[in-house]
């Protein structure tokens, strides 16, 4: 039997794996720095090339994807925004701007009206406030209690007029605050001024409910004061 070794068969041609001369290969020189080999067989060079190339490819790929996504979104938006939708958006925008403008104009008109016409008060005078609101609401035993003084003719005391008018004005102000307004008025104004007026050494100390306003003989004298040196307090009305 004849073996295959006895036949002189030609050897198969060796394929040339090198690329043809007219083929193009993207140059890598300068794209990726070539680090020095650390193990003598080029493993360090291959690892550094792989990491750097992967990072650059990832960056380029991300930029391309962002650009493509943006282009797709703009195209879809342009397809969705038909002339009818554009017209609807413009109409809604005009309505919103008109509503905001109307709100601003109303607020400005109210502010101007309040500046020209002061708010109406509940009471027309200090006397009405004391008679209708303060006297019924601020009740104290002023007959048998000698520590608390009150004058039925409080309007004959300058200090009482000033303090009670202050109570009226502040009450008109704080009544507009529905939360803490009255609490602040009682704590900081009513309790303070009424305690001073009704104290045993206050302006009503010579008066009583039983005998009324004090007589001229036992009236409380004004605080003594001497005139200040000339020019110490110039008249600011002439400045």
C-alpha distance (Angstrom), angle and dihedral (degrees) to the residues before:
residue distance angle dihedral
X1 . . .
X2 3.71 . .
X3 3.85 117.7 .
X4 3.75 125.7 -144.2
X5 3.79 89.5 -112.8
X6 3.79 90.3 69.4
X7 3.78 92.1 64.3
X8 3.73 117.5 81.2
X9 3.81 98.3 -135.5
X10 3.76 118.8 -178.2
X11 3.79 116.1 -111.4
X12 3.82 115.6 -110.1
X13 3.76 113.4 -102.5
X14 3.78 116.2 -100.2
X15 3.84 111.1 -117.2
X16 3.73 115.6 -126.4
X17 3.84 104.5 -126.8
X18 3.76 93.8 -174.4
X19 3.82 113.9 108.0
X20 3.78 117.1 -107.0
X21 3.74 117.4 -94.6
X22 3.83 93.6 -110.3
X23 3.86 94.3 52.0
X24 3.85 118.1 105.6
X25 3.77 125.4 -133.7
X26 3.82 119.7 -171.7
X27 3.77 107.7 -111.7
X28 3.77 114.9 -117.9
X29 3.78 95.4 -173.8
X30 3.79 107.9 116.4
X31 3.83 93.4 6.2
X32 3.76 94.1 87.0
X33 3.77 122.2 22.3
X34 3.77 113.7 -122.0
X35 3.77 110.1 -127.4
X36 3.76 123.2 -157.1
X37 3.77 116.6 -90.1
X38 3.77 114.6 -107.2
X39 3.79 102.8 -170.7
X40 3.77 101.4 39.1
X41 3.79 95.2 -118.3
X42 3.81 100.1 76.1
X43 3.80 96.7 -102.5
X44 3.83 92.1 125.1
X45 3.81 90.9 51.0
X46 3.79 92.3 51.1
X47 3.82 93.3 47.8
X48 3.83 93.8 49.9
X49 3.79 91.1 45.6
X50 3.80 91.3 50.4
X51 3.83 95.0 49.7
X52 3.79 95.5 45.4
X53 3.79 93.7 43.6
X54 3.81 91.5 48.2
X55 3.78 91.4 51.7
X56 3.80 93.0 49.9
X57 3.78 93.1 45.1
X58 3.80 90.0 50.0
X59 3.80 91.8 51.1
X60 3.80 93.2 48.6
X61 3.80 91.2 45.3
X62 3.80 91.8 50.8
X63 3.80 91.8 50.9
X64 3.81 91.7 49.2
X65 3.81 91.8 48.7
X66 3.83 92.4 49.2
X67 3.79 90.7 50.3
X68 3.79 92.5 48.4
X69 3.82 93.2 46.5
X70 3.80 91.2 49.9
X71 3.79 91.3 49.4
X72 3.81 91.4 49.1
X73 3.81 91.7 48.6
X74 3.79 92.7 49.6
X75 3.77 90.7 48.9
X76 3.80 93.0 50.1
X77 3.79 91.7 45.6
X78 3.79 91.0 51.1
X79 3.80 89.4 51.0
X80 3.81 92.5 49.3
X81 3.81 97.1 45.3
X82 3.75 98.2 76.6
X83 3.83 120.4 176.3
X84 3.80 89.1 -99.4
X85 3.82 91.8 55.1
X86 3.81 91.0 46.1
X87 3.80 89.0 52.8
X88 3.81 91.4 48.9
X89 3.81 92.2 50.4
X90 3.80 91.4 50.2
X91 3.81 90.7 49.2
X92 3.81 92.7 50.8
X93 3.79 90.8 47.1
X94 3.79 91.7 52.2
X95 3.81 91.4 49.0
X96 3.79 92.3 49.9
X97 3.78 93.0 48.5
X98 3.80 90.8 47.2
X99 3.83 91.5 51.1
X100 3.81 92.3 49.1
X101 3.79 91.1 47.9
X102 3.80 91.6 49.3
X103 3.81 91.0 50.8
X104 3.79 91.4 51.6
X105 3.79 92.5 47.6
X106 3.81 92.2 50.0
X107 3.82 91.3 49.7
X108 3.79 91.3 49.2
X109 3.80 91.7 48.1
X110 3.81 91.6 50.7
X111 3.79 91.9 48.6
X112 3.80 90.9 49.7
X113 3.80 91.7 48.0
X114 3.80 92.4 49.9
X115 3.80 90.4 48.7
X116 3.80 91.9 52.6
X117 3.82 97.6 39.4
X118 3.83 117.4 36.7
X119 3.82 114.9 -137.1
X120 3.80 114.9 -87.6
X121 3.79 114.2 -103.6
X122 3.77 124.4 -134.9
X123 3.80 93.0 -131.5
X124 3.75 125.3 43.0
X125 3.81 98.7 -146.9
X126 3.78 145.8 4.4
X127 3.79 90.7 -101.5
X128 3.80 92.7 55.4
X129 3.79 91.2 47.0
X130 3.82 92.8 51.9
X131 3.81 93.5 44.6
X132 3.81 99.0 42.5
X133 3.80 104.7 28.7
X134 3.79 114.3 14.8
X135 3.81 102.6 40.4
X136 3.83 95.3 49.8
X137 3.79 92.9 41.1
X138 3.82 101.2 42.6
X139 3.80 100.7 53.2
X140 3.80 121.2 176.0
X141 3.78 134.6 160.0
X142 3.80 100.3 -103.5
X143 3.82 96.7 161.0
X144 3.79 107.3 60.4
X145 3.80 97.1 19.5
X146 3.79 110.2 87.1
X147 3.79 92.9 -173.1
X148 3.79 92.5 65.9
X149 3.80 119.4 61.1
X150 3.77 129.5 -165.8
X151 3.76 133.7 172.6
X152 3.82 118.2 -149.0
X153 3.78 87.0 -152.7
X154 3.78 94.7 52.8
X155 3.81 89.2 150.0
X156 3.84 87.9 73.9
X157 3.82 90.2 66.6
X158 3.79 116.3 80.3
X159 3.78 92.7 -156.2
X160 3.78 91.6 50.2
X161 3.81 91.6 50.2
X162 3.79 91.8 51.5
X163 3.80 95.8 45.7
X164 3.81 95.4 43.3
X165 3.78 92.0 48.0
X166 3.80 88.0 51.8
X167 3.81 88.4 52.8
X168 3.79 90.5 51.4
X169 3.81 94.7 48.6
X170 3.80 94.1 46.7
X171 3.82 91.1 46.5
X172 3.82 89.9 54.5
X173 3.81 88.4 50.9
X174 3.79 100.0 45.8
X175 3.81 95.2 42.6
X176 3.82 87.3 75.5
X177 3.81 90.2 64.4
X178 3.82 105.4 80.5
X179 3.80 94.3 -170.6
X180 3.81 114.8 47.5
X181 3.79 100.6 -9.4
X182 3.80 98.7 106.0
X183 3.78 92.9 39.8
X184 3.79 90.4 56.0
X185 3.80 90.9 45.8
X186 3.80 93.6 52.7
X187 3.80 95.3 43.3
X188 3.80 101.5 40.9
X189 3.80 102.1 28.3
X190 3.81 118.5 15.5
X191 3.80 97.8 41.6
X192 3.79 91.8 43.9
X193 3.80 100.6 47.6
X194 3.81 96.5 37.2
X195 3.80 91.6 50.4
X196 3.80 89.8 54.3
X197 3.79 94.2 45.2
X198 3.82 94.9 46.8
X199 3.79 98.3 41.0
X200 3.80 119.4 117.9
X201 3.79 90.7 -111.6
X202 3.81 96.8 39.0
X203 3.79 129.7 106.9
X204 3.83 91.1 -76.0
X205 3.81 94.8 53.3
X206 3.84 92.7 109.3
X207 3.80 93.4 43.9
X208 3.78 132.7 76.6
X209 3.75 138.7 -175.7
X210 3.79 90.6 -121.0
X211 3.83 96.5 49.9
X212 3.78 99.7 25.9
X213 3.78 124.9 -145.7
X214 3.77 116.7 5.6
X215 3.77 119.8 -96.6
X216 3.77 123.9 -110.2
X217 3.80 90.5 -105.3
X218 3.81 95.6 60.0
X219 3.80 99.2 33.8
X220 3.77 116.9 137.0
X221 3.77 109.3 -103.5
X222 3.81 119.1 -127.5
X223 3.76 117.8 -101.7
X224 3.80 108.8 -83.2
X225 3.79 113.7 -112.9
X226 3.79 134.9 172.0
X227 3.80 122.3 -143.6
X228 3.81 114.7 -97.0
X229 3.82 120.5 -118.0
X230 3.79 114.0 -81.9
X231 3.81 113.2 -88.5
X232 3.79 94.7 15.5
X233 3.80 92.0 106.7
X234 3.81 109.1 27.8
X235 3.77 118.1 -160.4
X236 3.80 104.3 -98.6
X237 3.80 90.8 -159.9
X238 3.79 89.1 71.9
X239 3.81 96.1 48.4
